Structure formats: structure tokens, C-alpha cells
Amino acid sequence: MVGNSTNVRLEMEVCNLDAVFIELQSAIQKSNRLLQLKLKKEFLKRRSVIYLIAIFLNQGITMQDLALLMQVDKGTITKTIKSLCAAGVIKKLQDEKDKRIWHLYSADNLDEFYLEINSQYNQIFSSLFNNYSEEKIELLKSYITRITNNINTLKSLH
């Protein structure tokens, strides 16, 4: 019977972790959707804002490096970049030495839009953490950092 008790406890812990993961995913999706609604930009698809920020902060990043940074496959990057180029918010320039490589830059008009994104993010996240002390926020950050480090460790094992 001791073995069954341990198995039940482990299953409950896994269920609790699943619930935490689901809640975390839901919170991220809802906050991204809220940001999209606040910005009222029709070209913003799922996760587009994150790509825009990454490109804005890493001018000239290659599509391959962006895929690594965002931890997505080449097809996802290609599709997202195509829609952002069509919307006129990023520029794609071919490498002079290696024609297979494309560098990504924010469009000239993106500076103001980035400030708007940053402002909206700050408003949303300050509202999300309105009733939390600085200690609780720092604790949450440390948990998320540890989770990310654990994920990176698991990825390096495969």
C-alpha cells in the first residue's frame, strides 16, 4: 500500500504542475491578446509583438538567429516575418556576402510604435501585479528564471 500512496502523491503533484502550467500559459495568452486589443493593429497576430520587440532590440538579426532566440522553427519565422514585412513594420535585407542570409530591421516608423508597445506592456503588467509586493514579484521572477534554467538544462540533455 505504501507504493500506491506514493504513486497517488506523485500523480497529484504532476496534476498540480499541469494546472500551474495551464494557468501560466493562459495568463500569457490573455495578456498578449489584451496588448493586441489595446494597440488595435490588424497586422498583430499571435506572438507578433514579441517578434517586433526582438527585432527592434536586435537590429540586423538574422532570421536564423531570431528563430533560435524565439525557440521556433524556420517555417514559423518565415511566416511571421512575411506578414510583418507586408505590414511595413520591418525590413528584410539580404546579406551582401551570403545571399542565403537575411537581416531584419525595424521600419523607420517603428520607434514610435515600439514606445507605444512598451507603454501598453507597462500598463498591463503594472495592473496584473497591482496587489503584489516587490518581494512577491521578485520571488515570482526567481521562480520563472529557475523554470527557464531547468528547461534549458533539459533541452541540452537531448
C-alpha positions as CSV (number, residue, x, y, z in Angstrom):
1,M,0.0,0.0,0.0
2,V,2.9,2.4,0.6
3,G,3.8,2.2,-3.1
4,N,0.2,3.2,-4.1
5,S,0.2,6.1,-1.7
6,T,3.5,7.4,-3.2
7,N,2.1,7.0,-6.8
8,V,-1.1,8.9,-5.9
9,R,1.0,11.7,-4.3
10,L,3.2,11.8,-7.4
11,E,0.2,11.9,-9.7
12,M,-1.3,14.7,-7.6
13,E,2.0,16.7,-7.8
14,V,2.0,16.2,-11.6
15,C,-1.6,17.4,-11.8
16,N,-0.8,20.4,-9.7
17,L,2.2,21.2,-12.0
18,D,-0.1,20.8,-15.0
19,A,-2.6,23.2,-13.5
20,V,0.2,25.7,-12.9
21,F,1.5,25.4,-16.4
22,I,-2.0,25.8,-17.9
23,E,-2.6,28.9,-15.7
24,L,0.7,30.4,-16.7
25,Q,0.0,29.7,-20.4
26,S,-3.5,31.2,-20.1
27,A,-2.1,34.3,-18.4
28,I,0.5,34.9,-21.1
29,Q,-2.1,34.4,-23.9
30,K,-4.6,36.7,-22.3
31,S,-2.0,39.4,-21.6
32,N,-0.8,39.2,-25.2
33,R,-4.4,39.3,-26.5
34,L,-5.1,42.4,-24.3
35,L,-2.0,44.0,-25.7
36,Q,-3.2,43.3,-29.3
37,L,-6.6,44.8,-28.5
38,K,-5.1,47.9,-26.9
39,L,-2.7,48.5,-29.8
40,K,-5.5,47.9,-32.3
41,K,-3.2,46.9,-35.0
42,E,-4.6,44.4,-37.5
43,F,-1.2,43.0,-38.5
44,L,-0.6,41.8,-35.0
45,K,-1.0,38.1,-34.9
46,R,-0.3,35.7,-32.2
47,R,3.2,36.5,-30.8
48,S,3.9,39.2,-33.4
49,V,4.6,41.8,-30.7
50,I,7.3,39.6,-29.2
51,Y,9.0,39.3,-32.7
52,L,8.8,43.0,-33.2
53,I,10.4,43.7,-29.9
54,A,13.2,41.2,-30.5
55,I,13.9,42.7,-33.9
56,F,13.7,46.3,-32.6
57,L,16.2,45.4,-29.8
58,N,18.5,43.4,-32.2
59,Q,18.7,45.4,-35.4
60,G,20.2,43.3,-38.2
61,I,19.4,40.0,-36.5
62,T,19.3,37.1,-39.0
63,M,16.2,35.1,-39.4
64,Q,18.1,32.0,-38.2
65,D,19.3,33.8,-35.0
66,L,15.7,35.1,-34.5
67,A,14.4,31.5,-34.7
68,L,17.0,30.5,-32.1
69,L,16.1,33.4,-29.9
70,M,12.4,32.8,-30.1
71,Q,12.9,29.0,-30.0
72,V,10.7,28.3,-33.0
73,D,11.2,26.6,-36.3
74,K,12.2,28.2,-39.6
75,G,8.7,27.9,-41.0
76,T,7.2,29.9,-38.2
77,I,9.8,32.6,-38.5
78,T,9.3,32.8,-42.3
79,K,5.6,33.1,-42.0
80,T,5.7,35.7,-39.3
81,I,8.4,37.7,-41.0
82,K,6.4,37.7,-44.2
83,S,3.3,39.1,-42.5
84,L,5.4,41.8,-40.7
85,C,7.1,42.8,-43.9
86,A,3.7,43.0,-45.7
87,A,2.5,45.3,-42.8
88,G,5.5,47.5,-43.4
89,V,6.8,47.3,-39.8
90,I,10.1,45.5,-40.5
91,K,12.6,45.4,-43.4
92,K,14.4,42.4,-44.6
93,L,17.8,42.9,-46.2
94,Q,19.9,40.3,-47.9
95,D,23.4,39.7,-46.7
96,E,26.0,41.1,-49.2
97,K,28.4,38.1,-48.8
98,D,25.9,35.2,-48.4
99,K,22.7,35.7,-50.4
100,R,21.0,32.9,-48.3
101,I,21.1,35.1,-45.2
102,W,18.5,37.8,-44.5
103,H,18.9,40.5,-41.8
104,L,15.9,42.0,-40.1
105,Y,15.5,45.7,-39.2
106,S,12.6,47.6,-37.8
107,A,11.0,50.0,-40.2
108,D,11.8,53.7,-39.8
109,N,8.4,54.4,-38.3
110,L,8.7,51.6,-35.7
111,D,10.4,53.8,-33.0
112,E,7.1,55.4,-32.1
113,F,5.2,52.1,-32.3
114,Y,7.8,50.4,-30.0
115,L,7.3,53.2,-27.4
116,E,3.6,52.6,-27.7
117,I,4.1,48.8,-27.2
118,N,6.4,49.5,-24.2
119,S,3.9,51.8,-22.6
120,Q,1.0,49.4,-23.1
121,Y,3.1,46.5,-21.7
122,N,3.9,48.6,-18.7
123,Q,0.3,49.5,-18.1
124,I,-0.9,45.9,-18.4
125,F,1.8,44.4,-16.2
126,S,1.5,47.0,-13.6
127,S,-2.2,46.2,-13.5
128,L,-1.5,42.5,-13.3
129,F,0.8,42.9,-10.4
130,N,-1.0,45.8,-8.7
131,N,-1.7,44.0,-5.4
132,Y,1.7,42.3,-5.2
133,S,4.6,43.4,-3.0
134,E,8.1,43.9,-4.5
135,E,9.2,40.8,-2.6
136,K,6.4,38.7,-4.2
137,I,7.3,40.0,-7.7
138,E,11.0,39.2,-7.1
139,L,10.0,35.7,-5.9
140,L,7.9,35.1,-9.0
141,K,10.8,36.3,-11.2
142,S,13.2,33.9,-9.4
143,Y,10.8,31.0,-9.9
144,I,10.4,31.8,-13.6
145,T,14.2,32.1,-14.0
146,R,14.6,28.7,-12.3
147,I,11.9,27.1,-14.5
148,T,13.6,28.6,-17.6
149,N,17.0,27.3,-16.5
150,N,15.5,23.8,-15.8
151,I,14.0,23.8,-19.3
152,N,17.4,24.8,-20.8
153,T,19.1,22.0,-18.9
154,L,16.5,19.5,-20.2
155,K,17.0,20.8,-23.8
156,S,20.8,20.4,-23.5
157,L,20.4,16.8,-22.4
158,H,18.6,15.9,-25.7
